[in-house]
Amino acid sequence: MHHNFKHWWGHFRVHLRHIIQNGALFYLFAAVVLLPVWFTPEMKLNSLVQDTLFLIDISESMNVPDVDYPEPHSDRLTLAKHVVRDSMASLPCGSRVAVGLFAADEAVLLFEPIEVCRHYPAIEHMVMGLDRKMRWIGDSLITETVVFATHEAKDRGLNLVIITDGDEMPRKDIPYINNLIKLRGQIKGILLGVGGDSLQPIPRFNEQDKMIGYWTKEEAVLQGNYPELLAYIRNLSPGEQALEGMLDKVTESTSSYNPKVMRRISAAIGFDLARVHTPADAVAALNKTEFKKYAMAERDARWIYGLIAAALVLIGWFWQVVRSSFITRWMLRFIKNKS
């Protein structure tokens, strides 16, 4: 037994000496250093980040196909999804993001804030998979939504980005802003406006998500926003239209981007406002110093292990070159002396 160990130890010493002499030991250390890379190590660093809550309007007016991205006659919701995807891609690694939807005065966060770079593929897949079937109500009350979302973003230490057409139901050009003024300056935010300038009919879809027509003025009245007209509309026969001019003041069956509402809301709460025709417009609007901050953030640490491993490989290579050069010079000197 003792003899076998002595024999094994002798072989081991020989191999170890060869490994040290030819620099292979450094390559072995480099391989060991790279092992943690397989477990995606992270470390906290003081980083410039842009923690953001993206909130998407999913009300029925977002179905109107009056934008030209990613192709002509795309609906507003499609543009909004691309805006969120490209905006997240532009954020610095270490930033935390959350995504939510809103309709009426309710907003739903789809997930709590997570680091954007590490989780980007999953977030992108989820955002691009959003569709109108997720809507729980067709109306939107943007002012109330901004109040709710501001509280949610503040509780999580996030900036707030809201993508909407500004078209409320029931429609009003002078929204109630007192609650917004109370929140002014509490968080940083921006309203991103989507949609065309001219009124367009709002499509209707059935439970199978098939378009079955457009909302009519008569149906808008039946929503209860015009009580003085309600009895008249209810007395109409099925499919019968109101007398010409009777419903001229009813506009909720059509939709366009509403700049008056957007300007009033943004001014009241102190948010930036940007009109968005392509995702590049949103990225430019978000790329502002005041939306960024320094914070301790989880960062990918694989590059550190890679750098150490590369240094070890470089040392091993130099070791071989220097040793080979030394041996060569010694042999030439030895030959010269012998001659």
N, C-alpha and C positions, 0 to 999 in steps of 0.2 A: 504493500500500500504506500509506504513511504517512498519507495523507488519510483512508483507510477507518478506520484505528485511531483517529485523532483524532476522527472522526465518532462512532465507537462509544463512545469514552471520554466524549465530551460527553453522549451519551444516558444512559450509565451514571451519570454524576455527577448528572444531573437526577433520575433515578429514585431514586438513593440519598438525595438531599436530601429528596425527598418521603417516602420510607420513614422517615427519621429524624424529619421534622417531624410526621408523623401517628402516630408511635409503633409503626408496623408492624414496625420492626426488633426490638423486644422480643418480638413474637409469633413472629418468625422464630427468634430465639434460643431461645424456649420449645420450638419444634418440634424444634430440633437437640438440646436437652437431653433430650428424651423418646426419642430414638432408641435409647439403650442398654436401655430398658425391654423392648424386643422380645426381648432376649437374656437375660432374667431375671437381672440382676446380683445378686450376693450380697456381703456383707461380714461380717467377724468382729466380733462385739460381745460384751462381757461381759454374759451373760444368765442369768436364773434358769431352769434347765432341770431336767428329770426324765428322765434317760437310763434306759431300762427294757427288760429282756428279758421278754417274755410267753411263758410255756410252758403249752401246753394238753394236758391228759390226753386221749388218744385211744383208751384201752383200751375193751374191750367194755362195761363197766358204764356208760360214758358214753352208751350207746344207750338207756338206760332212760328212758321218757317220763313222768317224774314231777315236772316243773317247769311253771310256768304262764306262761313268757315265751319267745317273744313272743306265744304263745297257749296256752290250756289243753292239757295233755298233750304239751308239747314235750319233746324229749329233752335230756339234759344238755349234749351237745356243741353243740347249737344255741344254748343259753343262753351257753355259754362263748365262742362266736364273737361274739355280740353284746356280751358283756362286754369282750372285747379291742377290738372296733371302737370302742365308746363311750369306753373308757378312753383309747385313743390320741387320740381327738378332744379329750379334756379336757386333754391335756398341753400345756404352753407351747411355742410355736414355738421352734425351735433344739434341742429335745430329740431325742436319738437313740433309735431303737427297733429291736428285733429280735424275731422271732417264731419259736417252735419248737414241736415236738410231742414227746410222750413216751409210750412204752408199755414194759412190763416195766421194765428198768433202763437203757434206752437213750433218749437224747434227740437230736433232730435239729434244728439251726437251719436255717430255711428261707432266711434271708439274713442277712448281716452288718449291724450297726447303720447306719441311715440317718436323715437328718433327717425328722421326722414330718410337718411341714406341707407341705413341697414334694412329698413322695412319698405323701401320705395317700391319694389316689384309687387308686393302684396297690396299696398295702398293704391297703386296705379290700377291694378286689376279690379279692385273694388270700385274705385271712382268711375272708371270707364264702363263698368257694368250697371251703373245706376240707370234707371229708366222711369218713365211716367207712371208705371204700375205701382210704384212704391208710394204714390201720393195717397194721403188719407183724407184730403179735402181739397176742393178746387180753388178756394179763395186764398187771398194773401193780405195780411195786415202788417205791413212792413215796419211801421213805427213801433208797434208792440213787440215785434220780433227782435228789432235792434236793441230794445231795452233788455229783453230776456237774454239775448246772446252776449251783450256787454257784461252782464253779471257772470255768465258762464265763463267767458274768456278771462275776466278779472280773477275769478277764483282759481284759475289754472295758470295764471301768469302768462297769458298769450295775447298777441295782437289779434285783431278781428278783421277778417276779409269777407264781405258779403257780396255775392254775385246775384243780381236781380235786375228785372226790367223796370222796377219802380211802379208797376201797375197794381194798384190796390183794388180790392172788391169789398164793399162798395167803393166806387171811384171818388176820390177827393183830391183836389190840388193843394189844399191847405191842411195838412195833417196836424194833429194835436202833438205839440212838441215839448210841453212842460216837463214831462218825465225824462225826455232826452237831455234837456238842459241841465237837469240835476246830475246827470252822469258825465257831463262834459269834462274832458281832461283826465278821466280815471284810467283809460287805456288808450293805446294807439290803434287806429283802424282806418279802413278804406272801403268805400262803396264802389264796386265795379258794375257799371251799367251796360246791359246788353239789350238788343232789340232795335228794330227799325224806327224811323221817324213818323211814318204814316200809319193810321189805324188799319189793322188787318183783322179779318174774322178769326175767332178762336175755334180751333177744331174740337170736335167731340169724338170720344172713343168709347166703345162698348167694353164689356168685361173681358172680352177676348183680345183687347187692345187693337181692334179694327176701327178705322175712322168711319164714322157713320154720318158725317155732316158737320155743320157749324152751329154754334150757339146762336139763338135768335134773340131779338129784343123782347119778344113775348116771354121767353124762358127766363131772361134776366129779371123781368118784373116779378115772375113767380118766385124768385129767390127772396122776395120780401123787402127789397130796398126802395120800392116806390109804393107805399101803402095806398096812396090816392088813386093809383092805376090798377091795383090788385083786383078789385071786384070786376072791373071792366074786362080784364084779360081772362078771368076765370069764367066769364059768361060766353066767351068765344067758343065756337065749335072746334073739335080737334082738327088741327091743320089750318084753321082760319086765321088770317092775319088781321092786325089792327088797322083801323082807318089811317090813311096817309096823313102824316104829320102828328098823329096822336102820340107816338113814342119817340119823337125827335130828341128829347132830352136823355133818353136811355142810351148809354154808350158802353155798358159793361159787356156786351156781346162781341165787342171788338177790342183790340189792344195795340198799343205802341209803347216805345220807351217813353217814360214820363220824367222829363228833366226837372220839372217844377218840384215834384215830390222828392226827388233825389237831392237836389240842391238844398231844399229846406231841411231835410233830415241831416245831411252832412254838416251844414252850418250850425245846426242846433247842438249836435253832440261833438263837433270838432273833428270829424273824420275827413280824410281826403276823399275826393271824388274823381273818378276817371271813367271815360266812355271807352268801351272795349269792343273792337271789331275783330281782332285776332288775339290769340294768346300772347303774342309779342307785346301788345299794348299793356296787358296786365303785368307781365314781367318787368317792363320798364317802369310802371307805376309803383311796383313793390320794391324795386331796387333803389331804395333811398336810405340814407344813413340813419335817419330817425327811427326806422323800423327795426334796426339791429341793436344788439346789446352784447356785452361781454358777460359770460356766465360759465360756470363749471359744467361741462357737457361730456357725455360719453362719446369717445372717439375710437375709431378702429385703430388698434395697436399693432396690427400685423406688419405694418411698414417698419416698425422698430426692430422686430425679430429678423425681417428680411435684410435690413441694413447691417445688423450685427453679423448675420450669416455671410453676406457679401464681403464684409471686411475680413472675416476669417478665411474665406476662399482666396481673397487677394493676398493675405499674409502667407497662406500655404503656397501660392504660386511663386511669390517672391522668394520664399524659403528655398524652393526647388531651384530657382534661377541662380540665387546667390551661392547655394551649396554646389551646384553644378559648375559654376564659374570658378569657385575656390578649388574644386578637385582638378579641374582642367589646368589651372595655373600651376598647381602643385605637381601634376604629372609632367608638364612641359619643363618645369624647373628641374625635376628629378632626371628627365631624359637628357637635358642639357648638361647637368653635372656629370652624368655617367659618360657622356661623349667627350 
